[in-house]
Amino acid sequence: MSNPWDELRAGLEQARDLDRAVAQYASAMARILSGKLRHVDAIVAAQLKRELRDFDIHRGTWKGR
């Protein structure tokens, strides 16, 4: 019989690994999209612009909330 806490711990580690992989893929996709954002759906472009409000272009950092 397996220990439920071990299963929970393994599940959390798997979720962390997935989150790291998603972050790496997001960075790679952003490099590909650079210069091609005029082809993005207007709704998605608005969502991206809203999210980028928190980015300080002069310092190259995200603003804390």
PyMOL commands that set and color helices and strands:
alter all, ss='L'
color gray80, all
select helices_A, chain A and resi 4-33+37-39+42-52
alter helices_A, ss='H'
color red, helices_A
select strands_A, chain A and resi 55-56+61-62
alter strands_A, ss='S'
color yellow, strands_A
deselect
rebuild
show_as cartoon
